[in-house]
Amino acid sequence: MINIDEEKNIMTFWHCGNAAPSLANPKYELLLRNHPLAGQGTAFWGALKPGKVTIARFCNIDGQYKLFLLKGEAVDMDRYTRGVMANVKIEKPVRQVVEQIIAEGVPHHYSLVWDDVAAELKEICGLLQIPVIEA
């Protein structure tokens, strides 16, 4: 997560490398360019497709595994960085979610799934006795 827009209640998720080409938004150009951080090698640069997304991060906080879980809607919006990115509109105020991430100690790097799989992830965590940090 690299940016928030409090006015639009959007969080921007970005990756310097590749995403699956099937996740590319067909309305916008998908480019094959130099890696945006390394300057060599290749990476896709493009906007990711709109749709329901689940954002998750399994992490070890103070010796205990936890799952950070957030649902949203990737919006139809072109990229404004090098690499691939998705702008995700969420229900809670973005500032509140960022403050929760900080307060809980959730580390950087998240997984995005283009579907609502929150119930399934919570069920797995229940079976494994892993606490869920739901934003």
C-alpha positions as CSV (number, residue, x, y, z in Angstrom):
1,M,0.0,0.0,0.0
2,I,1.7,3.2,-1.2
3,N,-1.0,5.9,-1.0
4,I,-4.3,7.0,0.4
5,D,-6.9,9.4,-0.9
6,E,-9.1,10.5,2.0
7,E,-11.5,12.4,-0.2
8,K,-12.3,9.4,-2.5
9,N,-11.7,6.9,0.4
10,I,-9.2,5.0,-1.8
11,M,-6.0,3.0,-0.9
12,T,-3.5,2.5,-3.7
13,F,-1.8,-0.9,-3.8
14,W,1.3,-1.2,-6.0
15,H,3.9,-3.7,-7.1
16,C,7.2,-2.9,-8.7
17,G,7.3,-6.2,-10.5
18,N,4.6,-8.2,-12.4
19,A,1.0,-9.1,-11.8
20,A,-0.8,-11.8,-13.8
21,P,-1.7,-10.4,-17.2
22,S,-5.2,-11.6,-16.6
23,L,-5.5,-9.0,-13.8
24,A,-4.7,-6.1,-16.2
25,N,-7.4,-3.6,-16.9
26,P,-8.1,-3.9,-20.7
27,K,-9.1,-0.2,-20.9
28,Y,-5.5,0.9,-20.3
29,E,-2.2,0.1,-21.9
30,L,-0.2,-2.7,-20.4
31,L,3.5,-2.0,-21.0
32,L,6.6,-4.2,-20.7
33,R,9.4,-1.9,-19.4
34,N,12.5,-1.9,-17.4
35,H,12.0,-2.9,-13.8
36,P,11.0,0.4,-12.0
37,L,13.4,-0.1,-9.0
38,A,16.3,-2.1,-10.4
39,G,16.4,-0.3,-13.8
40,Q,17.2,-3.5,-15.6
41,G,15.2,-6.7,-16.2
42,T,11.5,-6.4,-17.2
43,A,8.3,-5.7,-15.4
44,F,4.7,-4.9,-16.5
45,W,3.5,-1.4,-16.0
46,G,-0.2,-1.1,-15.9
47,A,-3.5,-0.6,-14.1
48,L,-5.2,-3.6,-12.6
49,K,-8.8,-4.4,-13.4
50,P,-11.8,-3.3,-11.4
51,G,-13.8,-5.6,-9.2
52,K,-14.3,-6.9,-5.6
53,V,-11.0,-7.6,-3.9
54,T,-9.9,-9.1,-0.6
55,I,-6.7,-7.7,0.9
56,A,-4.8,-10.0,3.3
57,R,-1.6,-10.2,5.2
58,F,-0.6,-13.2,7.3
59,C,2.0,-11.9,9.7
60,N,3.8,-12.8,12.9
61,I,3.3,-10.0,15.5
62,D,5.1,-10.5,18.9
63,G,5.5,-14.2,18.3
64,Q,1.9,-14.8,17.3
65,Y,0.5,-15.4,13.8
66,K,-2.3,-13.0,12.8
67,L,-4.3,-12.3,9.7
68,F,-4.9,-8.7,8.6
69,L,-8.1,-8.7,6.5
70,L,-9.7,-5.9,4.5
71,K,-12.3,-6.0,1.7
72,G,-12.9,-3.4,-1.0
73,E,-13.6,-2.6,-4.6
74,A,-10.8,-2.0,-7.1
75,V,-11.9,1.0,-9.1
76,D,-11.5,1.7,-12.8
77,M,-8.5,4.0,-12.8
78,D,-5.4,4.2,-14.9
79,R,-2.0,3.8,-13.2
80,Y,0.0,6.9,-12.1
81,T,3.2,5.1,-11.2
82,R,5.7,2.8,-12.8
83,G,4.8,-0.9,-12.1
84,V,1.3,-2.3,-11.6
85,M,-1.3,-0.8,-9.3
86,A,-4.8,-1.0,-8.1
87,N,-6.8,1.7,-6.5
88,V,-9.2,0.2,-3.9
89,K,-12.2,1.9,-2.5
90,I,-13.0,0.7,1.0
91,E,-16.0,1.2,3.4
92,K,-14.2,2.4,6.5
93,P,-12.4,5.8,6.3
94,V,-8.9,5.1,4.9
95,R,-7.2,7.2,7.7
96,Q,-8.9,4.9,10.3
97,V,-7.6,1.8,8.5
98,V,-4.0,3.1,8.3
99,E,-4.1,4.0,12.0
100,Q,-5.3,0.5,12.7
101,I,-2.5,-1.0,10.7
102,I,0.0,1.1,12.6
103,A,-1.6,0.4,16.0
104,E,-1.7,-3.4,15.4
105,G,1.9,-3.5,14.0
106,V,0.9,-5.0,10.7
107,P,4.0,-5.1,8.4
108,H,4.1,-3.9,4.8
109,H,3.2,-6.0,1.8
110,Y,-0.2,-7.4,1.2
111,S,-1.9,-10.0,-1.0
112,L,-4.8,-9.0,-3.2
113,V,-7.3,-11.5,-4.5
114,W,-9.9,-10.5,-7.1
115,D,-12.9,-12.0,-5.2
116,D,-14.5,-11.9,-1.8
117,V,-12.7,-14.7,0.0
118,A,-12.8,-13.1,3.5
119,A,-15.2,-15.8,4.9
120,E,-12.9,-18.6,3.7
121,L,-9.9,-16.9,5.2
122,K,-11.6,-16.4,8.5
123,E,-12.7,-20.0,8.6
124,I,-9.2,-21.2,8.0
125,C,-8.0,-18.9,10.8
126,G,-10.7,-20.3,13.1
127,L,-9.5,-23.8,12.5
128,L,-5.8,-22.8,13.0
129,Q,-6.6,-20.6,16.0
130,I,-5.1,-17.6,14.3
131,P,-6.6,-14.2,15.3
132,V,-8.0,-12.0,12.6
133,I,-7.4,-8.2,12.5
134,E,-10.4,-7.1,10.5
135,A,-10.3,-3.6,9.1
